[in-house]
Amino acid sequence: MKKLFTLKNILIAIGLIVFDLVVYLFLGVMLMGYDDTYEESKGEYWSLASMTFWQKVNYISLYLWYLINIIFIVFLIYKMLNKI
């Protein structure tokens, strides 16, 4: 039987968590520009109509990253249940 908690697996898990946090940090900082440049005349706050092209890309990327994380968590839960 293969060991689940080897040093290699723990380091990979820590690396994935750090990478995930760095992506969230990057996308969050990029969206801070929207708050700085928002004008009521452009449209409703946080609507796609009031965003520039790159702000839309960042906004959609953040929600895609949420989806990727949810899929990954469901996959991990599935794999853990299979092991049990």
Stockholm file with secondary structure:
# STOCKHOLM 1.0

chainA/1-84         MKKLFTLKNILIAIGLIVFDLVVYLFLGVMLMGYDDTYEESKGEYWSLASMTFWQKVNYISLYLWYLINIIFIVFLIYKMLNKI
#=GR chainA/1-84 SS CCCSSCHHHHHHHHHHHHHHHHHHHHHHHHHHHHHHHCCGGGCSTTCGGGSCHHHHHHHHHHHHHHHHHHHHHHHHHHHHHHHC
#=GC SS_cons        CCCSSCHHHHHHHHHHHHHHHHHHHHHHHHHHHHHHHCCGGGCSTTCGGGSCHHHHHHHHHHHHHHHHHHHHHHHHHHHHHHHC
//
